[in-house]
């Protein structure tokens, strides 16, 4: 119980909120000014609409990162990137399902989106990639492999 309370406290301090999604959990890594409750509900509805895509696996976890004033959405296990704008998700980058980055950690460093590690197909990966917002592609970060 104490470990769980410490985790929830840490999550609250990071500005991260967890919402139940249609097929999993949505983690919103937010910072001031935070989304209002109606905005969070609108984001959740947009993600629910995204979750109806049957060409890809059900999303167990969806990460949402705030980069400057935009919210980016990352379904777990995919390299897909969506930006939330005007109460809808717009695809920025969609890739075929490769199933090798489940459990990867998305984070922002110097206003750029990064992804660390992941697993899939009986392997663990320790690569660090960066989402290039000019080319809208994931690129390997040299020297960190």
N, C-alpha and C positions, 0 to 999 in steps of 0.2 A: 504494500500500500504506500509506503514512504517513497519507494523508487518511482511509482506511478505519479505521485504528487510532485516529486522533483522534476520529472519529465514534463508534466503539464505546466509547471512553473517556468521551466526553460523554454517551452514552446511559446508561452504567453510573452516572455521577455523578448523573443525573437520576432514577435509580431506575426507568428504563424498560427493560422486557424485551421482546424480540421472540420470538414463538412461531409456528411454521408452523401455519396453520389449514387447514381443508379446502379452501377455494378461495382462500386468500390468507395474509396475515400478521396476527397479533394483536399490537398494541402495548399493553403494560400500563404505565401511568404510576402507579407505586406509591410509597409512602413508608412509613417505619417505623410500626408493625410490618408488615413485608412478608408477603405471602402465602407460606405454606409450599409445598413442591413438590406435595404431594397436593391442596392447595387450588387451585393453578394448573392442575393436570390436571383437576380437577372443573370449573373455569371453562371450560377449553378444551372439555370434553365438552358443557357447556351451550351454548356458542357453536356447536359442530358441529351440535347439534340445531336451533338457530336457523337455521343455514345450509341446512337442508333445505326452507325455505319457497320454493316455486317461483313464487310470485306476484310476487316482487321479484328484481332481478338478483343474480347471484353477488357475494358480498362479497370484494373484493380485499384490503381492509384493514379491520380492526376496531380501534377505539380503546377502551381501558378506562381510565377515570379513577377515582381514589379521591377521594371527597368526604367528609370527616370519616371515618366508619367504614363507608361504603357504597361499592360498586363499581358504576359506571355503564358501560354498553356502548353504543357508537355504531357501527353499520355505516356504512362510508364510502359517500357518495353519497346517503344517506337522512337524513331528519330524525328517524328513529326513536330512541327512548331506552328502554333496558332497565336494570333494576336487578338485580344478582345477589344472591340471597338464598336461603339454605337449599339450596344446590347446584342452583338453577334460575334461569333468567332470567324476570323478570316484566316485561311491557310496561308502560311508564309513559306513553309517547306513541308512536303509530304514525301515519304520514301516508301518503297515496298517493305513489307514486314520481313525483317531479318532475324528478329528474336534474340538479339545478343546484348541488349542493354537494359534488361530488367534490373530494377534496384539501383540504377545509376543515380548519382546525386547531381542535381542541377543547382548552379549557384551563379551569382553575379560578382564579377571582379572588374574593377575599373569600367563600370557601365557596360560590360560585355557579358553575354551569357556563356557559361561553361558547363560541361558535363564531365563527371568523373566516374570511371569504372562501369560496372554492371556485370551481369552474368547471363548466360544462355547457351544452349547446346552443350551442356555439361562442362562449361569453361567459365572462368572468371576473367574479367578484363580490367586492366589498370590504366587504360589510356585516358588522357585529358584532351577533350576537344573543345573548340570554341565555335560559337555560331557567328559566322561572318554576316553582318547585317547589310553589307554591300552586295555580296553574291547570293545571299540567302542559302548558304550551305554550311554544313559542319566541317571544320578543318582541324586536323591534328595539331596540337600545341607542341612545337619542337622542344626537345631537351627535357621533357617531363615524363618520358616513357620509361 
